[in-house]
Amino acid sequence: MPNLAPEFVADFAEKLGLEFVSDGKGDLESTFGPEDILDYIYAVFHSPTYRERYAEFLKIDFPRVPLTSNLDLFRKLCALGEELVALHLLESLALSHFITHYPITGDNLVERPRYFAPGERVPKTEEPLEVGRIYINKTQYLEGIPSEVWEFHVGGYQVCQKWLKDRKGRKLTYDDITHYQKVVVALQETIRLMKEIDEAIPEWPIE
């Protein structure tokens, strides 16, 4: 059985005009399931407007889930939330399409990670960078990291920076580098989907 309050499920089912099934997903035509609810909630909580609008409240209490009676909106947010869940579990097929390159061979030792945004000049070079670049040591770097991805925070942590800082003094393996490249894609796709979520919600509070 899903770990959902019966009252919550009944209220949502009444609003949507759908029957709740206790396992997996529904068809979103006549039924919906606990995984649909998860996807919907995940999408709503990644709305930049939701986070800004309820910022003060979120500091002192658990986030509240706004329920919608708009079935088309529910379907759209379920789809966007499903994409986000797959990305954050590193299960999305999109993660295989890397946007970064790791062109320089070396010992792969993480020393003092430094990020250079597009347009910045790396020390001892004359031409400004066309794409973002993160150096893990004096010579080796990952290239192709957008500024918004580098700056992206989750729970107060700057994800790309913290991942490397936690591995300072360690030599990265092939799997480490591949994982980091997947994380970069996941963050870029998250930023895109967050914008789509805001665009999908016509007004606040959700109705």
Secondary structure, DSSP 8 states (H G I E B T S, - for coil): --S--HHHHHHHHHHHT-EE-SSS---SSSEE-HHHHHHHHHHHHT-HHHHHHTHHHHTTS---------HHHHHHHHHHHHHHHHHHTT--GGGGS---B----S--B--S-EEE-TT---TT--S--SS-EEESSSS-EEE---HHHHT-EETTEEHHHHHHHTTTT-B--HHHHHHHHHHHHHHHHHHHHHHHHHHH--SSS--
